[in-house]
Amino acid sequence: MSVLHLTVFLGLFSFNLALDNGLALTPPMGWLTWQRFRCITDCVKYPNECISEALIKRTADRMVDEGYLKAGYNYVGIDDCWLEKERDVHGNLVPDRQRFPNGMKAVADYLHDRGFKFALYQDYGTKTCMGYPGVLGHEAGDINSFVKWDVDYIKLDGCFIDTAKMDEGYPYFGKLLNDSGRPIVYSCSWPAYQKEPNYASIAKHCNLWRNWDDIQDSWGSLSSIMTWFAEHQDEFTKYAGPGQWNDPDMLLIGNFGLSLDQAKVQMAVWSILAAPLLMSVDLDTIRQEFKEILLNRDIINIDQDSLGKPGSRVWNQSKCEIWNRKLADESYALAFVNRRDDGAPYSVKVSFDSMKIPKQAYEVNDLYKEEMDRSFGPTGEFETRINPSGVKFYKFIPKKFNEIDVKT
């Protein structure tokens, strides 16, 4: 084959592998089992916490009753530990017979009947991270099972596989998903396992992708992920947009490790990043103040903004940061984050240049409703006061006619 013909062939091969499913035009929102319920499989000892059909049904019912579905959280997902330890005699995946007695199609039907979409976990290796059967060597057959079960979203992890094989394997799996004829959101863990991910290729083949370490239920873990995203943002922010999203991992809000202020930080920064908003919390026991954060429509609207342009950290001094995101209506979402852990709120006064917004007059709305709306600009510095490990989150809305030259 000539060099020219080989180039054309490879180009067609690359084109045919590319993900083109028209899904996830805004960051997915929903609920996943892992962060809160991990791999709890003993339903005798932990009947309300084990990974089971009962957990999924009660969570879906709560999401309808408490307004989560109406607010946009429309995926309900089962993470690892839903399987039997062995495939059946035909090589098919088998849901745990005790915990999912009616099978995954019945779970999907229950969710679909209530207006949800069904998300399911698997792993591209020989095993899942917790040791259950993975898809490697069974890709086509497993996707056939997912289609039969009416799955709407696949999260594909990366344990028990040579990371060098991911650059071909993840695109191949995505092509099979496309060829299945069923619209399935494709969440890849591909870059989280590589030192130098090829984000151009990842964005071409995945709807969303886990960039880095698993989040743990602590301020230290959340803070480290924020730092890593800020320090590496130039590597991957430009590749995100409608249909392709960076994923800093699940929301910790409402669990055990974050204070109220810290929970507000995560919701604010995740919305600036245009991150998936995937809760993982027991919605039967969540406290009202955390529920209000998750259901804050103003902040959800920032995350789901139709422009689809992720924001980034634009200022960092004295352990305080500014995260900025431009929105479709020409306004700006600005999160002022205090990383200090001393005992008093910290005041900052910053310029237009520091905030990376045009010099003009704005109406400033506090998205957590802790302050009255105020005006700012077209001159001066913006001042705010932030609790330790807390956030002030504002929407800067340009005032009409504020740039008219009034000189005669």
Stockholm file with secondary structure:
# STOCKHOLM 1.0

chainA/1-408         MSVLHLTVFLGLFSFNLALDNGLALTPPMGWLTWQRFRCITDCVKYPNECISEALIKRTADRMVDEGYLKAGYNYVGIDDCWLEKERDVHGNLVPDRQRFPNGMKAVADYLHDRGFKFALYQDYGTKTCMGYPGVLGHEAGDINSFVKWDVDYIKLDGCFIDTAKMDEGYPYFGKLLNDSGRPIVYSCSWPAYQKEPNYASIAKHCNLWRNWDDIQDSWGSLSSIMTWFAEHQDEFTKYAGPGQWNDPDMLLIGNFGLSLDQAKVQMAVWSILAAPLLMSVDLDTIRQEFKEILLNRDIINIDQDSLGKPGSRVWNQSKCEIWNRKLADESYALAFVNRRDDGAPYSVKVSFDSMKIPKQAYEVNDLYKEEMDRSFGPTGEFETRINPSGVKFYKFIPKKFNEIDVKT
#=GR chainA/1-408 SS CCHHHHHHHHHHHHHHHSCCCCCCSSCCEEEESHHHHTTCCCTTTCTTTSSSHHHHHHHHHHHHHTTHHHHTCCEEEECSCCBCSSCCTTSCCCBCTTTSTTHHHHHHHHHHHTTCEEEEEEESSSBCTTSSBCCTTCHHHHHHHHHHTTCCEEEEECCSSCGGGHHHHHHHHHHHHHHTSSCCEEEECGGGGCSSCCHHHHHHHCSEEECSSCCCSSHHHHHHHHHHHHHHHHHHGGGCBTTBEEECCCBCTTSSSCCHHHHHHHHHHHHHTTCCEEECSCTTTCCHHHHHHHTCHHHHHHHTCTTCCCCEEEEEETTEEEEEEECTTSCEEEEEEECCCSSSCEEEEECHHHHTCCSSCEEEEETTSSSCCEEECSSSCEEEEECTTCEEEEEEEECTTTTCCCCC
#=GC SS_cons         CCHHHHHHHHHHHHHHHSCCCCCCSSCCEEEESHHHHTTCCCTTTCTTTSSSHHHHHHHHHHHHHTTHHHHTCCEEEECSCCBCSSCCTTSCCCBCTTTSTTHHHHHHHHHHHTTCEEEEEEESSSBCTTSSBCCTTCHHHHHHHHHHTTCCEEEEECCSSCGGGHHHHHHHHHHHHHHTSSCCEEEECGGGGCSSCCHHHHHHHCSEEECSSCCCSSHHHHHHHHHHHHHHHHHHGGGCBTTBEEECCCBCTTSSSCCHHHHHHHHHHHHHTTCCEEECSCTTTCCHHHHHHHTCHHHHHHHTCTTCCCCEEEEEETTEEEEEEECTTSCEEEEEEECCCSSSCEEEEECHHHHTCCSSCEEEEETTSSSCCEEECSSSCEEEEECTTCEEEEEEEECTTTTCCCCC
//
